[in-house]
Amino acid sequence: MRTLSVLFLMVLCCTSASFAQSPDQKIGYVDQQHILENMPEFKKLNEEIVIKSDQYDKILKGKYEEFKLKSDAFDKLVASKADQAILRDKAIELENLKKSYEDFETNSMAQLRDYYSKKFDPIKQKVNEAIIFAGRQKGYAFLLRMDLNPNGGDLWPVVLYARDTTSNLTSDIMKNLGINAAAASTRKVGLPQLLKK
């Protein structure tokens, strides 16, 4: 944890030093969640998920009620000392109902996740493209999204757009840490960097 904080401070200091050289480097931030929540496509997707979820819940409730009725009937058969062949048959029926309930619950959740992901990806892509367009149009060097730090404490910046991706300080930081700088990665980071300019 302490190492991450030191690394973050080193990056911040190096980044601040490079910004001091060029006063025209503008940095902005984006409330990406607010943008998403106000998009008609996102609102519609959430409504669809609620409707599908309610439908699945009704089916699950029906399956549970059927299981409960047959389970109560089975308990009565056991109490009345019914024939073993009947009890075995009813026990198998109960087991099948239980499995059907569990399978439907698992499958419906997977279907909801898949449906959401399939519909959400183009919406997120549209927002990312709009962020990049706005950053370029307004002459920003960086656009950030401020997330809560998962370890608690301050906000954690996430770069959504970087005008200049050639200012990679990875080699310098690795050298400062005593790591072979030749092993520094040249990969581009962040989803917006994958979008074509």
C-alpha positions as CSV (number, residue, x, y, z in Angstrom):
1,M,0.0,0.0,0.0
2,R,2.8,2.4,1.0
3,T,4.7,1.5,-2.2
4,L,1.6,2.4,-4.3
5,S,1.3,5.8,-2.5
6,V,5.0,6.5,-3.1
7,L,4.7,5.5,-6.8
8,F,1.6,7.7,-7.2
9,L,3.4,10.7,-5.6
10,M,6.4,10.1,-7.9
11,V,4.2,10.1,-11.0
12,L,2.3,13.1,-9.7
13,C,5.6,15.0,-9.2
14,C,7.0,14.1,-12.6
15,T,3.7,14.9,-14.2
16,S,3.5,18.3,-12.4
17,A,7.0,19.1,-13.5
18,S,6.1,18.4,-17.2
19,F,3.0,20.6,-16.9
20,A,5.0,23.4,-15.4
21,Q,6.9,23.5,-18.7
22,S,3.8,24.1,-20.8
23,P,1.2,26.4,-19.4
24,D,-1.3,25.6,-22.2
25,Q,-1.8,22.0,-21.0
26,K,-5.3,22.0,-19.7
27,I,-6.6,19.2,-17.4
28,G,-10.3,18.6,-17.0
29,Y,-12.5,16.1,-15.3
30,V,-15.7,14.2,-16.4
31,D,-18.6,12.9,-14.3
32,Q,-19.0,9.9,-16.5
33,Q,-21.6,8.3,-14.3
34,H,-23.8,11.5,-14.5
35,I,-23.5,11.5,-18.3
36,L,-24.5,7.8,-18.5
37,E,-27.4,8.2,-16.1
38,N,-28.9,11.0,-18.3
39,M,-28.5,9.2,-21.6
40,P,-31.9,7.9,-23.0
41,E,-30.3,4.7,-24.1
42,F,-29.0,4.0,-20.6
43,K,-32.3,4.8,-19.0
44,K,-34.1,2.5,-21.5
45,L,-31.6,-0.3,-20.7
46,N,-32.2,0.0,-17.0
47,E,-35.9,-0.1,-17.6
48,E,-35.5,-3.3,-19.7
49,I,-33.4,-4.9,-17.0
50,V,-36.0,-4.1,-14.4
51,I,-38.8,-5.6,-16.6
52,K,-36.8,-8.8,-17.3
53,S,-35.7,-9.1,-13.7
54,D,-39.4,-8.9,-12.6
55,Q,-40.4,-11.5,-15.1
56,Y,-37.7,-13.9,-13.9
57,D,-38.6,-13.2,-10.3
58,K,-42.3,-14.1,-11.0
59,I,-41.2,-17.4,-12.6
60,L,-38.9,-18.1,-9.6
61,K,-41.6,-17.3,-7.2
62,G,-44.0,-19.8,-9.0
63,K,-41.3,-22.5,-9.0
64,Y,-40.7,-21.9,-5.2
65,E,-44.4,-22.1,-4.4
66,E,-44.8,-25.3,-6.4
67,F,-41.8,-26.8,-4.5
68,K,-43.2,-25.6,-1.2
69,L,-46.6,-27.2,-1.8
70,K,-45.1,-30.5,-2.9
71,S,-42.6,-30.4,0.0
72,D,-45.5,-30.0,2.5
73,A,-47.4,-32.8,0.8
74,F,-44.3,-35.0,1.0
75,D,-43.9,-34.2,4.7
76,K,-47.6,-35.4,5.2
77,L,-46.8,-38.6,3.3
78,V,-43.8,-39.2,5.5
79,A,-45.9,-38.6,8.6
80,S,-48.6,-41.0,7.5
81,K,-46.0,-43.6,6.8
82,A,-46.8,-43.9,3.1
83,D,-45.3,-46.7,1.0
84,Q,-41.6,-46.4,0.3
85,A,-42.1,-46.5,-3.5
86,I,-44.4,-43.5,-3.3
87,L,-42.0,-41.6,-1.0
88,R,-39.0,-42.3,-3.3
89,D,-41.0,-41.1,-6.3
90,K,-42.1,-37.9,-4.5
91,A,-38.5,-37.3,-3.2
92,I,-37.2,-37.6,-6.8
93,E,-39.9,-35.1,-7.9
94,L,-38.9,-32.7,-5.1
95,E,-35.2,-33.0,-6.0
96,N,-36.0,-32.3,-9.7
97,L,-38.1,-29.2,-8.7
98,K,-35.3,-27.9,-6.5
99,K,-32.8,-28.4,-9.4
100,S,-35.1,-26.7,-11.8
101,Y,-35.4,-23.7,-9.5
102,E,-31.7,-23.4,-8.9
103,D,-30.9,-23.9,-12.7
104,F,-33.4,-21.2,-13.6
105,E,-32.1,-18.8,-11.0
106,T,-28.5,-19.3,-12.2
107,N,-29.4,-19.1,-15.9
108,S,-31.6,-16.1,-15.5
109,M,-28.9,-14.1,-13.7
110,A,-26.4,-15.0,-16.4
111,Q,-28.8,-14.0,-19.1
112,L,-29.4,-10.6,-17.4
113,R,-25.7,-10.0,-17.1
114,D,-25.1,-11.0,-20.7
115,Y,-28.0,-8.8,-22.0
116,Y,-26.8,-5.8,-19.9
117,S,-23.2,-6.2,-21.1
118,K,-24.3,-6.6,-24.8
119,K,-26.5,-3.4,-24.6
120,F,-24.2,-1.4,-22.3
121,D,-21.0,-1.8,-24.4
122,P,-22.2,0.4,-27.3
123,I,-23.5,3.0,-24.9
124,K,-20.2,3.2,-23.0
125,Q,-18.4,3.3,-26.4
126,K,-20.5,6.3,-27.4
127,V,-19.8,8.1,-24.2
128,N,-16.0,7.4,-24.5
129,E,-16.0,8.7,-28.1
130,A,-17.9,11.9,-26.9
131,I,-15.3,12.4,-24.1
132,I,-12.4,12.1,-26.6
133,F,-14.1,14.4,-29.1
134,A,-14.8,17.0,-26.3
135,G,-11.2,16.8,-25.1
136,R,-9.8,17.3,-28.6
137,Q,-12.3,20.1,-29.4
138,K,-11.6,22.1,-26.3
139,G,-7.8,21.5,-26.4
140,Y,-7.5,19.5,-23.2
141,A,-4.3,17.6,-22.6
142,F,-6.0,15.2,-20.1
143,L,-9.6,14.4,-19.1
144,L,-9.9,12.5,-15.9
145,R,-12.7,10.6,-14.1
146,M,-12.5,10.9,-10.4
147,D,-13.4,7.5,-8.7
148,L,-13.3,6.7,-5.1
149,N,-10.1,5.1,-4.0
150,P,-10.9,1.4,-3.5
151,N,-8.6,1.4,-0.4
152,G,-10.5,4.3,1.1
153,G,-9.5,7.9,1.4
154,D,-9.1,10.4,-1.4
155,L,-10.5,10.3,-4.9
156,W,-8.6,8.2,-7.4
157,P,-8.1,9.8,-10.9
158,V,-8.7,7.6,-14.0
159,V,-7.5,9.0,-17.3
160,L,-10.2,8.9,-19.9
161,Y,-8.4,10.9,-22.6
162,A,-4.8,11.9,-23.1
163,R,-3.9,14.1,-26.0
164,D,-0.2,13.1,-25.9
165,T,0.5,9.5,-25.3
166,T,4.2,9.9,-26.0
167,S,4.9,11.2,-22.4
168,N,5.3,7.7,-20.9
169,L,7.3,8.0,-17.7
170,T,7.3,4.2,-17.0
171,S,11.0,3.8,-17.9
172,D,12.0,6.7,-15.7
173,I,10.0,5.4,-12.7
174,M,11.3,1.9,-13.2
175,K,14.9,3.3,-13.3
176,N,14.2,5.3,-10.1
177,L,13.0,2.0,-8.5
178,G,16.2,0.2,-9.6
179,I,14.3,-1.9,-12.2
180,N,15.7,-2.6,-15.7
181,A,14.2,0.3,-17.6
182,A,14.6,-1.6,-20.9
183,A,11.8,-3.9,-19.6
184,A,9.4,-1.0,-19.5
185,S,6.1,-1.6,-21.3
186,T,5.2,0.6,-24.2
187,R,1.5,-0.5,-24.2
188,K,-1.2,2.1,-24.3
189,V,-3.4,2.1,-21.3
190,G,-7.1,2.9,-20.9
191,L,-10.0,2.1,-23.2
192,P,-10.1,5.5,-24.9
193,Q,-6.6,4.9,-26.1
194,L,-7.8,2.0,-28.1
195,L,-10.2,4.2,-30.1
196,K,-8.8,5.4,-33.3
197,K,-7.8,9.1,-33.5
